[in-house]
């Protein structure tokens, strides 16, 4: 059974790179909350739930996250919460965020 999300999510469109161990792939952040994010991954990665990854975007900088799920090129992350990561997310919402319209994947 799926758990209810505690934090509200915002649709975004941020481009960058996701890195895990010696792998990396271009990606797009598609939704963002105070506790995590969902990504569209361009190239397949060997990753499992519980693994730590780095997400790098111009708007957020580098944020570490823990993989919650990874299915069909989409990945859900929970932030590895540090005071720096919290400040980066708050700063994004304060200075950069504009609601994005969803784009259908083809």
N, C-alpha and C positions, 0 to 999 in steps of 0.2 A: 504494500500500500504506500502511496506517495505521501510524503509529509508536506504540510503547508509551509510556504516560505514565510520567514519572519520579516524580511525586508522587502520593501517595494522596489521594483526594478524599473529602469528607464531604458528605452530603446535608444541606442547610440550607433554611430558608424565611425569607429576608430581603426585605423590601419597600422599594422606593425608586424612584429615577429614574435613567435612563441619558441622558446628553447627548452629542451629537456635533454639532459646528459650531453651527448655529442650530436644531437639532432636539432634541426631548426626548420621552421616553415613560415612563410608569410601567412598572415591571418587577419581577421577582422573581428573586433569586439562588437557583438550585436546587442547585448544588454548588460547593464551595469547596475549594481546596488552597493550599499555600504558594506556588504559582506562577501560579495563575489561577482563573477561575470560569466557570460557565455560567449564562446568564440566559434567562428567559422574558420576551419583550418584548410589551407590550400593543398598541402601535401600530407599523405598519411604519416603518422608518427607511431613509434612503438612506445606506448604509454599505458599505465594501468592506474585505476583509482588508488588514491593515497600517495601517489608520486608527486614530488615537487617540481614545478615548472616555473620559468620566468617569462613574463609578458612584457614586451618593450614597445611603447608607443610614444610619439612625440608629445602628446597631451598629458599622459600619465607618468612618463618616465619608465623605470623598471620596477615591476611589482612581482613578488613571488606569490604563487598560489598552489594549492593542493588540489589535484584532480579529483572531482566528485564522480564524474561520468565522462565517457568518450564514446560516441556512436556516430557512424556515418559522416565523419568529417566535422562533427560538432563536439565541443568540449565545455563542460561546466567546471568552474573553479571556485574554491573558497579561498579567500586571501589568507596568506600566512601573516596574520595581523601583527604588525609592529606599529609604533607611533608614527614612523615615517610613511608606511603604507596608508594608514588612516588619513594622514595629512594630505597625501597625494590625491586620494579619492575625493576628499572634501574640497580641495583646491580645484579639481576638475569640475565638480558640480557648481562651484561658485563662479569660476571665470570662463569656462569653455563650453559647458553643456548647452546644446540645443537639441530638442527632440528630433529624432530621425524617423522617417517613414520607412516601414519595413519593405524589404526588397525580396521578391520571390526567388528562390534558388531554382536553377534550371538544369 
